[in-house]
Amino acid sequence: MIIDLSKLRKNYNTRNSLLESDVPKKPIHLFDNWFQQEKYFHKKDEEVNAMSISTIGKDGCPETRIVLLKEYSESGFIFYTNYYSLKGRAIQNIPKVCISFYWKNTDRQIIIKGITSKIPRKKSDNYFHNRPRENKIGSWTSRQSMILSSKNHLLKQYKKWNDFFRKKIVKRPFDWGGYIIKPYKMEFWQGQPNRLHDRLVYFLEEKNKWILYRFYP
């Protein structure tokens, strides 16, 4: 079976451009600028903080999935997951990751490479405490990335933990928490007509000092 997708094509007619003279010295400030604009364009039920994250498994092959960005600052980008998930085990082995955002409303992409490490336990505790109770129960229920015998078994496990915590505070599981990605490369991509896209790339040369290059599209 051959499915021809050659005619699926979008022409970028955006009025936005990306010029060196218009961007800040630190890429986190440009990220914040774009992110705040995206929050304005997105509907309330759309996850503007959705990002892909790629890790390297023991087989040497990249693996990519979507997670949610929960915090960002000059220190890095924070997300939460099960430490024993495939991504958690991959990070433990090789802490280098790549995350990316794609926002179709403004024809923009951001690609970030960085080094990942666990955040302090207290910070993970504080975030977990503020999650909806149902989500907390879900974290106790799921042995993320492990083989599951059936959907029915998962639902039974959820009920078991829900009953267990009926009259108790749902504390953070020991195998669940946050990671921070400290970037050393950040690329900003702005779609342009005729495929002449703008690509500005920041590289971290030393602590808090970034150098900026323009790349061919």
Summary of the structure (lengths in Angstrom):
residues: 217
radius of gyration: 20.1
end to end distance: 32.3
largest distance: 61.3
contacts: 542
relative contact order: 0.18
helix: 28%
strand: 34%
